Amino acid sequence: MIRAIVWTRTANFPYERRTSRALRFLTGIGMNDISASPDVVPAIALDGVNLALGRAAARVHILKDISLHIGAGEAIGLIGPSGSGKSTLLMVMAGLERPDTGTVRIAGHDLGGLNEDALARFRGRRVGIVFQSFHLIPTMTALENVAVPLELAGAADAFARAEQELAAVDLAGRLHHYPAELSGGEQQRVALARALAPDPVILIADEPTGNLDEATGSQIIDLMFAGHLQRKTTLVLVTHDTALAARCDRVVRLRSGRIDRITAEAVTA
């Protein structure tokens, strides 16, 4: 699950002393490129990404030489044991964490070149996020929660679009209910509607069914994949469920902060 992490930078890891040319040689950048053509701009392009988190002796090298290109409209399942770096990789893709080295490009935009304000604006328009714990604003109704990213983006019809998004996840009758008045499954539907409302380029989901029962979780996943297919949004999904990951176009397995394997078939965790 994505959590807030305190991070300070200290150049103590070997990768921080490599030249960019050496880094490209060691990581084999491009071998994970799944875009159809060199002329096609991938929705997500990570090249030579390294990230360490923590302070002093507690600092840990989380992501190690990650290079991964994801095509527009593709669905990617991220699997791997706990602590393998899945959620941290999502944070990097979403611009919620900056890597120590390497580049992160979303729809051709280099996130490293954006300051914090520009990055927040970019994320609000281009990236939808679904968390395991919903993260709804408790003092706002379902309608108001979904309207928030639209209002921040300056949409004049924010509430009309929010109502449409809630209807799309079968919550037309719960518009004016507060999170505490909704079931867990209903709260996650609101969170999904909020994530999709701005029509993001990418939708990332971190264990979106982790707090739900099996039947409710299955409904959420069906809605998520329906939204992904209808809007041609690139989907990146972290899960421990290999059957769920197998619904994606590609499955990327992480182990100890590195890409261990990429496959289009179901794998065992």
Secondary structure, DSSP 8 states (H G I E B T S, - for coil): ------B-----SGGGGS-HHHHHHHHTTTTTB--SSTTS--SEEEEEEEEEEBSGGG-EEEEEEEEEEE-TT-EEEEE-STTSSHHHHHHHHTTSS--SEEEEEETTEEGGGS-HHHHHHHHHHHEEEE-TT----TTS-HHHHHHHHHHHTT-TTHHHHHHHHHHHTT-GGGTT--GGGS-HHHHHHHHHHHHHTT--SEEEEESTTTTS-HHHHHHHHHHHHHHHHHHT-EEEEE-S-HHHHTTSSEEEEEETTEEEEEESS----
